[in-house]
Amino acid sequence: MNGIIDLRSDTVTRPTPEMYEAMARAPLGDDVLGDDPTVRELEELAAHKTGKDAAVFVPSGTMSNQIAIACHCQRGDALIAEQESHILFYEVGGPAIHAGAITWTLPSDRGVMDPEEIARRVTSATIHTPGTRLLCLENTHNRAGGTIIPLERMREYRAVADRFGLKVHLDGARVFNAAVALSVDVREITRWVDTVSVCLSKGLRAPVGSVLCGPADFIDRARLWRKRMGGGMRQAGILAACGILSLTRYVDRLAEDHANARRLAEGLAELPGFEVDLETVQTNIVQVGLPGEAAIWQARLHAEGVWCLPTGPRRIRLVTHADVTKSDVDRALAIFRQLAG
Ligand SMILES: *Cc1c(COP(=O)(O)O)cnc(C)c1O
């Protein structure tokens, strides 16, 4: 990309040559009418990989989460979510709009909530209080810096949920990053949740799309909500063909992104005035505290060909992905050093 190092997000990856070939070859149908064979193949693959009965292909991770919430909650029900979770922070009030759900928000330690605090937050349906139906998790946690929920915690969340009869939805936009970083099959994470949404369009390199996975009857209802939200797509096999490659060919290489993020974080942590909590750099995201205003740093970096996104008044986010190499990381570090100098 003309020497530009785009660290804004792992969503910026471009389709690979083999993705373009797969798009050209994919057998197509009309997925709203239920007969696109490539979409069917992707959905079966996604269900199998996550250990769920069924899956539905949706245009975005946001829609996937919103469909899940709408299927799990009735109007006036409550859900519990971490206070900086994507569902609360970046989905424009979706739970209130689509599901009519109210949200109980909890703090966390680097994206990991305390199971006992969850237990204390659950309300039962009475004439006064909304019934809490759903626990939402995020693994890896975006705003916390790509942090992983330990497997033991996942088990504890399940136990709390079962104690109170809650369903558990995992915003697993980057759940494969977590699995690769932990060196476990992704099912070791997804086995503790009822439903999971997975982004194909982030580190997994597809141009568009997410999959929502869960029990068969839940996915039937999710198809209805997808149509209601305007997310039914016709010859969607063109996109699903890329998603199949995401899940079969591009999972293991996420380890390279993690190594590059680590290299970037360690280099930045040494610069005067820069703050990086290396404990949070567990996958492919680096949150960086700056010695000045984020907007100014963003502009100065942009002028040098390093693109980033502000995530606070004095904070930017850098995300590694397949289109950023180790030498790009070194080049970016040299530019940071020069600007910090
Ligand atoms: C990106 C992201 C989403 C939503 O994905 P879109 O496809 O951009 O709508 C959901 N959750 C998390 C944690 C994300 O990082």
Ligand as a Chemical Component Dictionary entry (heavy atoms), coordinates in Angstrom:
data_LIG
# 
_chem_comp.id                   LIG 
_chem_comp.type                 NON-POLYMER 
_chem_comp.pdbx_formal_charge   0 
_chem_comp.three_letter_code    LIG 
# 
loop_
_chem_comp_atom.comp_id 
_chem_comp_atom.atom_id 
_chem_comp_atom.alt_atom_id 
_chem_comp_atom.type_symbol 
_chem_comp_atom.charge 
_chem_comp_atom.model_Cartn_x 
_chem_comp_atom.model_Cartn_y 
_chem_comp_atom.model_Cartn_z 
_chem_comp_atom.pdbx_ordinal 
LIG C1 C1 C 0 -15.069 -4.906 15.460 1  
LIG C2 C2 C 0 -15.793 -5.432 16.620 2  
LIG C3 C3 C 0 -17.165 -5.717 16.536 3  
LIG C4 C4 C 0 -18.044 -5.339 15.378 4  
LIG O1 O1 O 0 -17.630 -5.599 14.139 5  
LIG P1 P1 P 0 -18.125 -4.768 12.861 6  
LIG O2 O2 O 0 -18.019 -5.795 11.803 7  
LIG O3 O3 O 0 -17.167 -3.642 12.725 8  
LIG O4 O4 O 0 -19.516 -4.321 13.087 9  
LIG C5 C5 C 0 -17.759 -6.280 17.638 10 
LIG N1 N1 N 0 -17.069 -6.531 18.743 11 
LIG C6 C6 C 0 -15.769 -6.268 18.877 12 
LIG C7 C7 C 0 -15.065 -6.598 20.147 13 
LIG C8 C8 C 0 -15.076 -5.693 17.817 14 
LIG O5 O5 O 0 -13.783 -5.416 17.964 15 
# 
loop_
_chem_comp_bond.comp_id 
_chem_comp_bond.atom_id_1 
_chem_comp_bond.atom_id_2 
_chem_comp_bond.value_order 
_chem_comp_bond.pdbx_ordinal 
LIG C1 C2 SING 1  
LIG C2 C3 SING 2  
LIG C2 C8 DOUB 3  
LIG C3 C4 SING 4  
LIG C3 C5 DOUB 5  
LIG C4 O1 SING 6  
LIG O1 P1 SING 7  
LIG P1 O2 DOUB 8  
LIG P1 O3 SING 9  
LIG P1 O4 SING 10 
LIG C5 N1 SING 11 
LIG N1 C6 DOUB 12 
LIG C6 C7 SING 13 
LIG C6 C8 SING 14 
LIG C8 O5 SING 15 
# 
